[in-house]
Amino acid sequence: MKQTQSELESRVIVGPHGVAAEEDHLVMGKVVGIGVGSLAIFAVGIVWAWHIQVSTMDEIQPDGPPPRPAAMGQYEVGIVNQRLFEQDWHAEDKLSGQDQALRAGWGDQPGVKQHPAIDAAMKTVIEQKRNPPPAPAPTPAPETAPGQTPSEAAPGQTPPAPQQ
């Protein structure tokens, strides 16, 4: 049966600016069917991939996974730090200790902060360079027995008594 012009035009919506558009007719059965079919295909793929992984792991490690290494969990293995940066507080603790020592200064009384002026500190450094501390006194040479050269005397041993 042929539709008349008015029946065809009844499905056309004319907007306020004179734009004409047809009504939207969605067939929800097809949309839902395609969605359910896609989910079913993905579910089959998931089960298949899991089966492949399990069978491959059984082939590679028939006795199960190896034991945990003894060094696992230590802070440092070799020269490599094993902790995540977010969990490692060593550097922050060190820097905070140095910062606290800088803020504390020095003084004769506990709790008194006193920092030397830069001029006084530079004069102290220059004086230390000009007048180095005296060298320690040399240690006396060990005594040797008569007739024995110093090279023959063993260090740390008493020389033998002279024979008559």
Secondary structure, 3 states (H helix, E strand, C coil): CCCCHHHHHHCEEECCCCCEEECCCCCHHHHHHHHHHHHHHHHHHHHHHHHHHHHHHHHHCCCCCCCCCCCCCCCEECCEECCCCCCCCHHHHHHHHHHHHHHHCECCCCCCCECCCHHHHHHHHHHHHHCCCCCCCCCCCCCCCCCCCCCCCCCCCCCCCCCC
